[in-house]
């Protein structure tokens, strides 16, 4: 069902007048919701006493917001009273006024998926996610992380995407200063292929011709169309357009016929070069299943409060491992690559003293950026292949790290639960004493525990990305370093420069075991951890919640790992 949306350009503190304007239009048009682009509030550094009074009235519920309205970060920081209100009210300032977040994926009750990235690119931060969700700055990794939304009906950015005017015949007003453009926003728009991309442009209005994206290999007939619209500031002196209303049906399929005047995407060369697509995006959210929970980004239109709709099935906006969630525990992340990322585990199984050659437990998660329950269900073949390849590249880098720190004393165990009914697939990686691997005790531990649980028997089988498997499965790779001293020294030389699917025997010895999860089996998702806990004599740490650390302890472990992994981290190249 189509819903009517109204967007408004930067309000810059004139929100009482803006609300009144929208209220009059809403009474005649019955909009589903409104979106504020850019800054809703004035810059706190130069705000007037009158503006501060208006803000106080707003946060205390004395201002009526006529319909559900969403806003994000623009070019200024939020006023302190607004931040305090947001911290205490799940991102709701007052009835009907919701904060999207600086880096977020939100799904409204109508089913609209809104992705937003606010603020300006912080050139001082070369890697990692921005920490403060209320400051008007983002990083390239913030933009990269939002690709985890996979798709978007509406994309909102404070700045323009680079090259957006390429191939366009629409001229930007010569009397206005050209807006700041960012390559990372172009990358994001190219990946998400939104139906609408909104931004703001001072005292000028700009609407580009619609443009279509290249079709994907799995759907060669579909060419999604994006409309890029940049609104002028509210009540601007140049009398440029600052309101834009439109209808959108979130359930509608992509039309076969292109709108008149449609051009090819200005990001086409980028798409061809990188072969990126919606599924190539990133994800990591709250680490809730294995880590602490946060709020969902599901935003029902609250009219009235007691009539809230039930939250939809988990998507990127409330996935345990999706980077697009604004409330993720960013201090756990240690590396972000093109298709995957690496993080320390919450509630690690090893203790700080389990491996004396390592300064931290080194229980790691290797997580694909696409939001997908299995590797096989990543639709785009090139993304599936590059994701699987890069996950193994992280494994090889971790193996290099283990050899550099322990010589040949430590091997590793990596396990995966691949279930079509899962939410976001990932691998868990743990060091293990080489002697346990060499004596066959690790392999025996998995096989005996499977027998005890009356699971199907393990098979010595390498299933790759799982494309050849028709059902669910559990798999484990058991690895130990080779005995060739030249190989060990080569590993110590630095990061893996390959990235290819080379034979693991070149870098050590490995065995791959696969256990089919048949429909009648009630499989324990903690099976891998349970086996390793028993093997290492850490039965009291079988449940991650029993091993919970403070934020300070987690940050200390993450930093310690980053320091020892730095020379092996190919994402820094």
Secondary structure, 3 states (H helix, E strand, C coil): CEEEEEEECCCCCCHHHHHHHHHHHHHHHCCCEEEECCCCCCCCCCCCHHHHHHHHHHHCCCCCCCCCEEECCCCCCCCHHHHHHHHHCCCEEECCEEECCCEEEEEECCCCEEEEECCEECCCCCCCCCCCCCCCEECHHHHHHHHHHCCCCEEEECCEECCCCCCCCCCCCCCCCCCCEEHHHHHHHHHHCCCEEEEECCCCCEECCCEECCCECCECCCCCEEEEEEECCCCCCCCCCCEEEEEEECCCCCCCCCCCCCEECCCHHHHHHHCCCHHHCCCCCCCCCCCCCCCCCEECCCCCHHHCCCCCCCCHHHCCCCCCCCCCCHHHEEEECCCEEEEECCCCCCCCCCCCCCCCCCCEEEEECCCCCCCCCCCCHHHHHHHHHHHHHHHHHHHHHHHHHHCCCEEEEEEEEECCCCCCCEEEEEEEEHHHHHCCHHHHHHHHHHHHCCCCCCEECCCCCCCCCCCEEEEEEEEECCCCHHHHHHHHCCCCCCCCCCCHHHCCEEEEEEEEECCCCCCCCCHHHHHHHHHCCCHHHCCHHHHCCCHHHHHHHHHHHHHHHHHHCHHHC
